[in-house]
């Protein structure tokens, strides 16, 4: 009797799982970036391509390359409250650094690079 009951419960659980019910992640929630990550959105309004580095107390890390007049998103591991600035090394020009921002895991940062890169601004959203 107990064996039949277990089989019935197990079958019911399998049937419930097969109904296609699943959690849908919210793309705007902090959890979509992962608990130990931050997201950096770069809007390059300048016509030059550049390499982008994060500069923190742990050192400097290459994020990648961003083309002229493009927007690109980077996700990096982030373990605690720390300060970050972004270094922009233009392939056909000078190098610049953004302002310093405090960031925590789950944060979304936006770097806007205007035509004049020295006026770039890093913001936490």
C-alpha positions as CSV (number, residue, x, y, z in Angstrom):
1,X,0.0,0.0,0.0
2,X,2.8,2.4,1.0
3,X,4.7,1.5,-2.2
4,X,1.6,2.3,-4.4
5,X,1.2,5.6,-2.6
6,X,4.8,6.6,-3.2
7,X,4.4,5.7,-6.9
8,X,1.3,7.8,-7.1
9,X,3.0,10.8,-5.5
10,X,6.1,10.4,-7.7
11,X,3.9,10.2,-10.8
12,X,2.0,13.3,-9.8
13,X,5.3,15.2,-9.3
14,X,6.5,14.1,-12.7
15,X,3.3,15.2,-14.4
16,X,3.4,18.6,-12.7
17,X,7.0,19.1,-13.8
18,X,6.1,18.3,-17.4
19,X,3.5,21.1,-17.5
20,X,6.1,23.5,-18.7
21,X,6.0,25.8,-15.7
22,X,9.3,27.6,-15.3
23,X,10.6,30.7,-13.8
24,X,11.0,33.7,-16.2
25,X,13.9,36.0,-15.4
26,X,13.3,39.7,-15.4
27,X,15.9,41.3,-17.7
28,X,15.7,44.6,-15.7
29,X,16.2,43.0,-12.3
30,X,19.6,43.0,-10.6
31,X,19.6,39.2,-10.4
32,X,19.8,38.9,-14.2
33,X,23.5,40.0,-14.0
34,X,24.3,37.3,-11.4
35,X,25.0,37.8,-7.7
36,X,28.7,38.4,-8.1
37,X,28.7,40.5,-11.3
38,X,28.2,44.1,-12.5
39,X,27.1,45.2,-16.0
40,X,28.8,48.0,-17.8
41,X,27.0,49.6,-20.8
42,X,29.4,51.7,-23.0
43,X,27.9,54.2,-25.5
44,X,30.7,55.4,-27.7
45,X,29.6,58.5,-29.5
46,X,33.1,59.2,-30.7
47,X,34.0,57.9,-34.2
48,X,37.3,56.2,-33.1
49,X,37.6,52.6,-31.9
50,X,39.0,52.0,-28.5
51,X,40.1,49.4,-26.0
52,X,38.4,49.5,-22.6
53,X,39.9,48.6,-19.3
54,X,38.5,48.5,-15.8
55,X,40.8,50.0,-13.1
56,X,40.1,49.0,-9.5
57,X,42.0,48.4,-6.3
58,X,42.7,44.9,-7.6
59,X,44.4,46.2,-10.7
60,X,43.6,46.7,-14.3
61,X,41.6,44.3,-16.5
62,X,40.9,44.4,-20.2
63,X,37.1,44.4,-20.9
64,X,37.3,44.5,-24.7
65,X,37.1,46.7,-27.7
66,X,34.3,49.1,-28.6
67,X,33.9,50.4,-32.1
68,X,33.1,54.0,-33.0
69,X,29.5,55.1,-32.8
70,X,28.5,51.8,-31.2
71,X,27.0,50.6,-27.9
72,X,28.4,47.5,-26.2
73,X,27.7,45.7,-22.9
74,X,30.2,44.0,-20.7
75,X,29.6,41.8,-17.6
76,X,32.4,41.3,-15.2
77,X,32.8,39.4,-11.9
78,X,32.4,41.7,-8.9
79,X,32.7,40.4,-5.3
80,X,32.1,43.4,-3.0
81,X,31.9,47.1,-2.6
82,X,34.8,48.6,-4.6
83,X,35.7,51.7,-6.6
84,X,36.0,51.4,-10.4
85,X,37.0,53.7,-13.2
86,X,37.3,52.9,-16.8
87,X,40.3,53.5,-19.0
88,X,39.7,54.3,-22.6
89,X,42.6,53.7,-25.0
90,X,41.7,55.1,-28.4
91,X,43.4,53.3,-31.3
92,X,43.8,56.6,-33.2
93,X,44.2,59.1,-30.3
94,X,45.0,59.7,-26.7
95,X,44.1,57.7,-23.6
96,X,41.5,58.9,-21.0
97,X,40.1,57.7,-17.7
98,X,36.5,58.1,-16.5
99,X,35.5,59.4,-13.1
100,X,35.6,57.1,-10.1
101,X,32.4,55.3,-9.0
102,X,31.6,53.0,-6.1
103,X,30.1,49.7,-7.3
104,X,28.5,46.7,-5.6
105,X,27.6,43.3,-7.0
106,X,24.5,43.5,-9.2
107,X,25.0,47.1,-10.2
108,X,24.6,48.4,-13.7
109,X,27.0,51.1,-14.8
110,X,26.8,53.3,-17.9
111,X,29.8,54.9,-19.6
112,X,28.9,57.7,-22.1
113,X,31.8,58.8,-24.4
114,X,30.9,62.0,-26.2
115,X,32.8,63.3,-29.3
116,X,35.3,64.9,-26.9
117,X,36.3,61.8,-24.8
118,X,37.8,63.9,-21.9
119,X,34.2,64.7,-21.1
120,X,33.2,61.0,-20.6
121,X,31.1,60.2,-17.6
122,X,30.6,56.9,-15.7
123,X,27.3,56.6,-13.8
124,X,25.6,54.0,-11.7
125,X,22.0,53.2,-12.7
